Amino acid sequence: MATVIARYATGYLRTTVLDDGDGGYVWVRRPGPDRLSGFGRPCTAVRAALTRASTGPVLLALPDAGSSWPASVAAVYRVDGPSSLAALLQQDDGTPSTATSMLTGLGTALGHLHGQVSPPEQRLPPPAAARRLAGWLRHADGPRAAARLHRHTASTLGRRRLSAVESWCADLLTAGSAADGVGRVPLHGAPSTASLVPARHHSGMGHLLIGEDLAVGPAEFDVGWPVGELVELRERAARRGDASAAERHGALIDAFLSGYPRRVAGAAVGRVAALRFLTHLHDFAAYVGWHDTLPADLTTVADVIDAAWLGALLTGE
């Protein structure tokens, strides 16, 4: 009999993790009440492409096609792990060996995904996160503390940086909608440590939950998204004076990039990483609420945007 072992909830996403009683785990993810759209449902051709791409230590975990819930209501995954890598990274020791192997495997998994041809049977959209950030920047509103954060963002970043961020979002949305398909690949759409599940029974292996945010666009989007998450962790550690943690997160960026087998433009990856950092601040304010660290985080984001603007975010130049 399945038993609930964890629940996580924001206004954007609700997750329930169950022990299935057979040595495995079931992850049930539902759109939160503030999410404006439901989950996507991979068509048969897309599922086949994702299955072909699922090789290596980190496998792609698709939503259970036999679930009684419609895909727009819930995505059900069966995996070999009760916790995400994001949860493990919050532990004091940082679980360095697990994090390194999982992030290297994530890079490899995304490379295999990007090598697939996006099936014409399902027209995939541009990345939803780019649309979400662009909409908030344009309309300056949203649930909970979204409007408050926008006011701080405008004053901290200034018009020049905001224009750059808006332009970067527009580039991603245009690339995702390009009719000729040049430079476009099938995208996970939101690869993060929260969707990366280390296997409990097989060291160095795990699953990447995929299917809710499938998109099409430049490969640099999927590569820059987890890089941005790790840049945020690195910069937060540096800000609090924890040099060892900052170095550790920098090494994890290198591990992830070392696993990715395809050529990408480093400057474009850096721009997406900056967008990811700012998107996370928006998502926290809009879907969780205000936190007193957000103004300081925006100051850090300004520096990250400047580095990305110069193409130096990943090089340290």
C-alpha positions as CSV (number, residue, x, y, z in Angstrom):
1,M,0.0,0.0,0.0
2,A,1.4,3.4,-1.0
3,T,2.1,5.9,1.8
4,V,2.8,9.6,1.5
5,I,6.3,10.5,2.6
6,A,6.6,14.2,1.5
7,R,4.5,17.1,0.2
8,Y,5.7,20.3,-1.3
9,A,3.5,23.2,-2.4
10,T,3.7,26.6,-4.0
11,G,1.2,28.6,-6.0
12,Y,2.9,27.3,-9.1
13,L,3.4,23.6,-8.4
14,R,2.3,21.0,-5.9
15,T,4.2,17.8,-5.4
16,T,3.4,14.6,-3.4
17,V,5.9,11.8,-3.0
18,L,4.7,8.3,-2.1
19,D,6.5,5.1,-1.2
20,D,4.7,2.5,-3.4
21,G,5.4,-0.3,-0.9
22,D,7.3,-2.2,-3.6
23,G,10.7,-0.5,-3.3
24,G,9.8,2.3,-5.7
25,Y,8.4,5.8,-5.4
26,V,5.6,7.7,-7.1
27,W,5.8,11.4,-7.6
28,V,2.5,13.2,-8.3
29,R,2.9,16.8,-9.5
30,R,-0.1,19.1,-10.0
31,P,-0.3,22.7,-11.2
32,G,-0.7,25.1,-8.4
33,P,-3.6,27.5,-8.1
34,D,-1.7,30.4,-9.5
35,R,-0.4,28.6,-12.6
36,L,-2.1,30.0,-15.6
37,S,-2.0,26.8,-17.6
38,G,-2.0,23.1,-17.0
39,F,0.8,20.7,-17.9
40,G,1.5,19.6,-21.5
41,R,0.9,16.1,-22.6
42,P,3.6,14.5,-24.8
43,C,2.0,12.9,-27.9
44,T,2.9,9.4,-28.9
45,A,5.7,10.6,-31.3
46,V,7.2,12.8,-28.7
47,R,7.1,10.0,-26.1
48,A,8.9,7.8,-28.5
49,A,11.6,10.5,-29.2
50,L,12.1,11.0,-25.4
51,T,12.4,7.2,-24.9
52,R,15.1,7.1,-27.6
53,A,16.9,9.9,-25.8
54,S,16.7,8.1,-22.4
55,T,20.2,6.5,-22.1
56,G,23.0,7.0,-19.6
57,P,23.1,7.3,-15.8
58,V,20.3,9.8,-15.7
59,L,17.2,8.5,-17.4
60,L,14.3,10.6,-18.6
61,A,11.2,9.8,-16.5
62,L,8.0,10.5,-18.5
63,P,4.6,10.9,-16.9
64,D,2.7,7.6,-16.5
65,A,0.6,7.3,-19.6
66,G,-1.8,5.0,-17.8
67,S,-2.6,7.5,-15.0
68,S,-6.3,8.1,-14.3
69,W,-5.6,11.8,-14.0
70,P,-5.6,13.9,-17.2
71,A,-2.1,15.4,-17.9
72,S,-3.3,18.9,-17.4
73,V,-4.4,18.0,-13.9
74,A,-1.5,15.9,-12.7
75,A,1.7,14.2,-13.9
76,V,2.5,10.9,-12.3
77,Y,6.1,9.6,-12.3
78,R,7.5,6.3,-11.1
79,V,11.1,6.6,-10.1
80,D,13.7,5.1,-7.8
81,G,14.1,7.9,-5.3
82,P,12.3,9.8,-2.6
83,S,14.1,13.1,-2.8
84,S,15.3,15.6,-5.4
85,L,18.8,16.7,-5.8
86,A,17.6,20.2,-4.7
87,A,16.6,18.8,-1.3
88,L,20.0,17.0,-1.0
89,L,21.9,20.2,-1.8
90,Q,20.2,21.9,1.1
91,Q,22.0,19.5,3.5
92,D,25.0,20.9,5.3
93,D,27.5,18.5,3.6
94,G,26.1,19.3,0.1
95,T,26.4,15.5,-0.8
96,P,29.3,16.4,-3.2
97,S,29.7,13.0,-4.9
98,T,26.0,12.5,-5.5
99,A,25.6,16.1,-6.8
100,T,28.6,15.8,-9.1
101,S,27.6,12.5,-10.7
102,M,23.9,13.6,-11.0
103,L,24.8,16.9,-12.6
104,T,27.2,15.3,-15.0
105,G,24.5,12.8,-15.9
106,L,22.0,15.7,-16.3
107,G,24.3,17.3,-18.9
108,T,24.5,14.0,-20.8
109,A,20.8,13.4,-20.7
110,L,20.0,16.9,-22.1
111,G,22.6,16.3,-24.8
112,H,20.8,13.2,-25.9
113,L,17.4,14.9,-25.8
114,H,18.7,17.8,-27.9
115,G,20.0,15.3,-30.5
116,Q,16.4,14.2,-31.2
117,V,14.3,15.7,-34.0
118,S,11.2,17.4,-32.7
119,P,8.3,15.4,-34.1
120,P,5.9,17.4,-36.3
121,E,2.9,15.6,-34.8
122,Q,3.1,17.9,-31.7
123,R,3.9,21.6,-32.1
124,L,5.9,22.5,-29.1
125,P,5.8,26.0,-27.7
126,P,8.7,28.3,-26.8
127,P,9.9,27.9,-23.1
128,A,7.1,28.8,-20.7
129,A,9.5,30.4,-18.2
130,A,10.6,32.9,-20.8
131,R,7.0,33.9,-21.4
132,R,6.3,34.0,-17.7
133,L,9.3,36.4,-17.0
134,A,8.6,38.5,-20.0
135,G,4.9,38.9,-19.0
136,W,5.8,39.9,-15.5
137,L,8.3,42.5,-16.7
138,R,5.8,43.9,-19.1
139,H,2.7,44.0,-16.8
140,A,4.3,44.5,-13.4
141,D,1.7,42.5,-11.6
142,G,0.9,39.0,-10.4
143,P,-0.1,37.1,-7.2
144,R,1.3,37.7,-3.7
145,A,4.4,39.8,-3.8
146,A,5.0,39.9,-7.5
147,A,4.1,43.6,-7.9
148,R,6.2,44.5,-4.9
149,L,9.2,42.7,-6.3
150,H,8.7,44.4,-9.7
151,R,9.1,47.8,-8.1
152,H,12.3,46.7,-6.4
153,T,13.5,45.1,-9.7
154,A,12.9,48.3,-11.6
155,S,14.8,50.5,-9.2
156,T,17.7,48.0,-8.6
157,L,18.3,46.8,-12.1
158,G,17.6,50.1,-13.9
159,R,16.2,50.6,-17.4
160,R,19.4,49.4,-19.2
161,R,19.5,46.0,-17.6
162,L,15.7,45.6,-17.8
163,S,15.9,46.3,-21.5
164,A,18.6,43.7,-21.9
165,V,16.6,41.1,-20.0
166,E,13.5,41.8,-22.0
167,S,15.5,41.5,-25.2
168,W,17.0,38.1,-24.1
169,C,13.4,36.8,-23.4
170,A,12.2,38.0,-26.8
171,D,15.1,36.2,-28.5
172,L,14.2,33.0,-26.8
173,L,10.5,33.4,-27.7
174,T,11.3,34.3,-31.3
175,A,13.7,31.4,-31.7
176,G,11.1,29.0,-30.2
177,S,8.5,30.3,-32.8
178,A,10.7,30.4,-35.8
179,A,9.0,28.7,-38.7
180,D,12.2,27.4,-40.4
181,G,13.3,25.5,-37.3
182,V,17.0,26.6,-37.7
183,G,18.8,26.3,-34.4
184,R,15.9,24.7,-32.6
185,V,15.9,21.5,-30.7
186,P,13.3,19.8,-28.4
187,L,13.8,21.2,-24.9
188,H,13.0,19.9,-21.4
189,G,11.8,23.4,-20.7
190,A,12.7,23.7,-17.0
191,P,15.5,21.3,-16.1
192,S,16.5,21.9,-12.5
193,T,17.8,20.1,-9.5
194,A,14.2,20.0,-8.2
195,S,13.3,17.7,-11.1
196,L,16.4,15.5,-10.8
197,V,15.9,12.5,-8.6
198,P,18.9,10.4,-7.5
199,A,18.3,6.7,-7.4
200,R,18.1,5.3,-3.9
201,H,19.2,1.8,-4.9
202,H,21.8,2.6,-7.6
203,S,24.6,5.0,-6.8
204,G,25.4,7.6,-9.4
205,M,22.1,7.0,-11.3
206,G,18.7,8.7,-11.3
207,H,15.9,10.2,-13.2
208,L,15.0,13.5,-14.7
209,L,11.3,14.3,-14.6
210,I,10.2,15.5,-18.0
211,G,7.0,16.2,-19.8
212,E,5.3,19.1,-18.0
213,D,7.2,22.0,-19.7
214,L,8.3,20.5,-23.0
215,A,9.3,23.2,-25.5
216,V,11.3,24.0,-28.5
217,G,14.1,26.5,-28.9
218,P,17.9,26.8,-28.7
219,A,19.8,24.2,-26.8
220,E,21.4,27.0,-24.8
221,F,18.1,27.4,-22.9
222,D,18.1,24.0,-21.3
223,V,21.9,24.3,-20.6
224,G,21.6,27.7,-19.1
225,W,18.7,26.9,-16.9
226,P,20.5,24.6,-14.4
227,V,23.6,26.7,-14.7
228,G,21.6,29.7,-13.5
229,E,20.3,27.7,-10.5
230,L,23.9,26.8,-9.6
231,V,25.1,30.4,-10.2
232,E,22.5,31.6,-7.8
233,L,23.7,29.1,-5.1
234,R,27.3,30.1,-5.8
235,E,26.6,33.8,-5.5
236,R,24.5,33.4,-2.4
237,A,27.4,31.5,-0.8
238,A,29.9,34.1,-1.8
239,R,27.7,36.9,-0.4
240,R,27.5,35.3,3.0
241,G,31.3,34.8,3.0
242,D,31.2,31.0,2.6
243,A,34.1,30.6,0.1
244,S,34.1,26.8,0.3
245,A,30.4,26.5,-0.6
246,A,30.9,29.0,-3.4
247,E,33.8,26.9,-4.8
248,R,31.7,23.8,-4.4
249,H,28.8,25.2,-6.5
250,G,31.3,26.5,-9.1
251,A,32.6,22.9,-9.4
252,L,29.1,21.6,-9.9
253,I,28.6,24.0,-12.8
254,D,31.8,22.6,-14.4
255,A,30.5,19.0,-13.7
256,F,27.3,19.7,-15.5
257,L,28.9,21.4,-18.5
258,S,31.4,18.6,-18.7
259,G,28.6,16.1,-19.2
260,Y,26.9,18.0,-22.0
261,P,28.2,16.5,-25.2
262,R,27.2,19.1,-27.8
263,R,28.6,22.6,-28.7
264,V,26.7,25.6,-27.3
265,A,27.4,29.3,-27.3
266,G,28.8,30.2,-23.8
267,A,27.5,33.8,-24.0
268,A,24.0,32.6,-24.7
269,V,24.2,30.1,-21.9
270,G,25.2,32.9,-19.6
271,R,22.3,35.1,-20.6
272,V,19.8,32.2,-19.9
273,A,21.5,31.6,-16.5
274,A,20.9,35.3,-15.6
275,L,17.3,34.9,-16.7
276,R,16.9,31.8,-14.6
277,F,18.2,33.6,-11.5
278,L,15.7,36.5,-12.0
279,T,12.9,34.1,-12.8
280,H,13.5,32.2,-9.5
281,L,13.2,35.5,-7.6
282,H,9.9,36.2,-9.4
283,D,8.6,32.7,-8.8
284,F,9.4,32.9,-5.1
285,A,7.7,36.3,-4.7
286,A,4.7,35.4,-6.8
287,Y,4.1,31.8,-5.7
288,V,5.5,31.7,-2.1
289,G,5.6,35.4,-0.9
290,W,7.9,38.1,0.1
291,H,11.2,37.4,1.8
292,D,13.5,40.0,3.2
293,T,16.5,38.6,1.3
294,L,14.9,39.5,-2.1
295,P,16.3,43.1,-2.3
296,A,19.9,41.8,-1.7
297,D,19.3,39.0,-4.2
298,L,18.3,41.6,-6.8
299,T,21.6,43.4,-6.3
300,T,23.4,40.1,-6.9
301,V,21.2,39.5,-10.0
302,A,22.3,42.9,-11.3
303,D,26.0,41.8,-11.2
304,V,25.1,38.5,-12.8
305,I,23.3,40.3,-15.6
306,D,26.3,42.5,-16.2
307,A,28.6,39.5,-16.4
308,A,26.2,37.8,-18.8
309,W,26.0,41.0,-20.9
310,L,29.8,40.9,-21.3
311,G,29.8,37.2,-22.1
312,A,31.9,36.6,-19.0
313,L,29.5,34.8,-16.6
314,L,30.9,31.4,-17.3
315,T,34.5,32.4,-18.0
316,G,35.0,34.5,-14.8
317,E,36.7,37.2,-16.9
